[in-house]
Amino acid sequence: MRHWPLLACVSLAASAAQAQDVVRTGTAQAPIATSVELPPDSRIVYVSGTVPEVADPSAPEGSVQRYGDTAAQTRSVLRRIEAQLRAHGLTLGDIVMMRVFLVAPPGQARMDFGGMMTAYREYFGTEIQPNKPARSTMEVAGLVDPGWLVEIEVTAAEPEARS
């Protein structure tokens, strides 16, 4: 009977040492995960909808030229999200869920999904950063600034064992 407390301590230490990872499912060819499972006690960080920075201050306010095309705006947004995550000790690889809101560029009937994907693929599923988030992409009628074509919000998670 005296050994039970010792066994319980060894068992607790062993389970604490077995770090659980974020589990991402999906095919290697897909640009997104079909699902993401977080281990218990993960630290979760929510990043509000993030919009692009001004690319050309000389362009008229409210114009797409002020912020760039969909690909340029997506790059800008992802860099800003990366900086926000860095402030929490996280990286783009820690993103588990992404929601992308796209507006059709002036003169086009539909959103520029291809432009968004061009920039997205530079940041996710690469040799340097192989993690891919679960993601939803939707076309919206407009965003707060008429020049914005892209807004992205993310949820990032850090498994408890990393903290």
C-alpha positions as CSV (number, residue, x, y, z in Angstrom):
1,M,0.0,0.0,0.0
2,R,2.9,2.4,0.7
3,H,3.8,2.3,-3.0
4,W,0.5,3.8,-4.3
5,P,1.4,7.4,-3.7
6,L,4.7,6.9,-5.3
7,L,3.1,5.2,-8.3
8,A,0.6,8.1,-8.6
9,C,3.4,10.7,-8.7
10,V,5.3,8.7,-11.3
11,S,2.1,8.3,-13.4
12,L,1.3,12.0,-13.2
13,A,4.9,13.0,-14.2
14,A,4.8,10.6,-17.1
15,S,1.5,12.0,-18.4
16,A,2.8,15.6,-18.0
17,A,5.9,14.6,-20.0
18,Q,3.8,13.2,-22.9
19,A,3.1,16.5,-24.7
20,Q,0.1,16.5,-26.9
21,D,0.3,18.2,-30.2
22,V,-2.2,20.0,-32.3
23,V,-3.6,17.5,-34.7
24,R,-4.3,18.8,-38.3
25,T,-6.1,16.5,-40.7
26,G,-6.3,16.8,-44.5
27,T,-4.5,15.9,-47.6
28,A,-0.9,17.0,-48.3
29,Q,-2.1,18.7,-51.6
30,A,-4.9,20.7,-49.9
31,P,-4.0,24.3,-48.9
32,I,-6.0,24.0,-45.7
33,A,-6.6,21.5,-43.0
34,T,-10.0,19.9,-43.1
35,S,-10.0,19.9,-39.3
36,V,-7.8,20.9,-36.4
37,E,-7.9,19.3,-32.9
38,L,-6.4,21.0,-29.9
39,P,-5.1,19.2,-26.9
40,P,-6.6,20.0,-23.5
41,D,-5.2,23.0,-21.7
42,S,-4.0,24.7,-24.9
43,R,-3.5,28.4,-24.8
44,I,-5.8,30.1,-27.3
45,V,-5.3,33.5,-28.8
46,Y,-8.0,35.2,-31.0
47,V,-6.9,37.9,-33.4
48,S,-9.6,40.3,-34.5
49,G,-10.3,41.0,-38.2
50,T,-7.1,42.5,-39.6
51,V,-7.0,44.7,-42.7
52,P,-4.1,45.8,-44.9
53,E,-1.8,48.7,-44.3
54,V,-1.6,51.6,-46.8
55,A,0.7,50.6,-49.7
56,D,0.5,53.9,-51.6
57,P,-0.2,56.9,-49.4
58,S,-0.4,59.1,-52.5
59,A,-3.4,57.2,-53.9
60,P,-6.8,58.6,-53.1
61,E,-8.4,57.6,-49.7
62,G,-10.9,54.8,-50.1
63,S,-9.3,53.5,-53.3
64,V,-8.1,50.0,-54.0
65,Q,-4.8,51.6,-55.3
66,R,-4.1,52.9,-51.8
67,Y,-3.9,49.3,-50.5
68,G,-3.1,47.2,-53.5
69,D,-4.7,44.3,-55.3
70,T,-6.1,41.2,-53.5
71,A,-2.7,39.4,-53.4
72,A,-0.9,42.5,-52.1
73,Q,-3.6,43.1,-49.4
74,T,-3.5,39.5,-48.3
75,R,0.3,39.7,-47.9
76,S,0.0,42.9,-45.9
77,V,-2.7,41.4,-43.6
78,L,-0.7,38.2,-43.0
79,R,2.4,40.2,-42.1
80,R,0.2,42.2,-39.6
81,I,-1.2,39.1,-38.1
82,E,2.2,37.6,-37.9
83,A,3.3,40.6,-35.9
84,Q,0.3,40.4,-33.6
85,L,1.0,36.7,-32.9
86,R,4.7,37.4,-32.3
87,A,3.6,39.7,-29.5
88,H,2.0,36.6,-27.9
89,G,5.0,34.4,-28.5
90,L,3.3,32.6,-31.4
91,T,3.8,32.3,-35.1
92,L,1.7,31.8,-38.2
93,G,2.3,28.1,-37.7
94,D,0.2,28.3,-34.6
95,I,-2.9,29.4,-36.4
96,V,-5.6,26.7,-36.2
97,M,-8.6,28.6,-37.7
98,M,-8.7,31.4,-40.2
99,R,-11.7,33.3,-41.6
100,V,-11.1,35.3,-44.8
101,F,-13.5,38.0,-46.0
102,L,-13.0,39.1,-49.6
103,V,-14.6,41.9,-51.6
104,A,-14.8,41.7,-55.4
105,P,-12.3,44.2,-56.9
106,P,-13.9,47.2,-58.7
107,G,-15.1,46.1,-62.2
108,Q,-15.1,42.4,-61.3
109,A,-18.2,40.3,-60.6
110,R,-16.6,38.0,-58.0
111,M,-13.9,38.1,-55.3
112,D,-10.3,37.4,-56.4
113,F,-9.9,34.0,-54.7
114,G,-6.9,33.3,-56.9
115,G,-5.1,36.5,-55.7
116,M,-5.7,35.6,-52.1
117,M,-4.5,32.1,-52.6
118,T,-1.3,33.3,-54.3
119,A,-0.3,35.2,-51.2
120,Y,-1.7,32.6,-48.8
121,R,0.4,29.8,-50.3
122,E,3.5,31.9,-49.6
123,Y,2.8,31.7,-45.8
124,F,1.1,28.3,-45.3
125,G,2.0,24.8,-46.3
126,T,5.6,25.8,-47.2
127,E,8.8,24.0,-46.4
128,I,9.6,26.8,-43.9
129,Q,6.1,26.9,-42.4
130,P,4.2,23.6,-43.2
131,N,1.2,24.0,-40.9
132,K,-2.1,24.8,-42.5
133,P,-5.1,26.1,-40.6
134,A,-8.7,25.1,-41.0
135,R,-10.2,28.0,-43.0
136,S,-13.4,29.6,-44.3
137,T,-13.3,32.1,-47.2
138,M,-16.3,34.1,-48.0
139,E,-17.2,37.0,-50.3
140,V,-18.8,40.0,-48.7
141,A,-20.4,43.0,-50.2
142,G,-18.0,45.4,-48.6
143,L,-15.7,46.3,-45.7
144,V,-15.4,49.5,-43.7
145,D,-12.9,51.2,-46.1
146,P,-14.0,50.9,-49.7
147,G,-10.4,50.3,-50.7
148,W,-10.1,47.1,-48.6
149,L,-10.5,43.9,-50.5
150,V,-9.3,41.6,-47.7
151,E,-10.0,41.2,-44.0
152,I,-8.7,38.1,-42.0
153,E,-9.4,37.0,-38.5
154,V,-7.5,34.0,-36.9
155,T,-7.5,31.8,-33.9
156,A,-4.1,30.5,-32.8
157,A,-3.3,27.9,-30.2
158,E,-0.2,26.8,-28.3
159,P,-0.2,23.4,-26.7
160,E,0.2,23.6,-22.9
161,A,3.4,21.6,-23.0
162,R,5.1,24.4,-25.1
163,S,4.3,27.2,-22.7
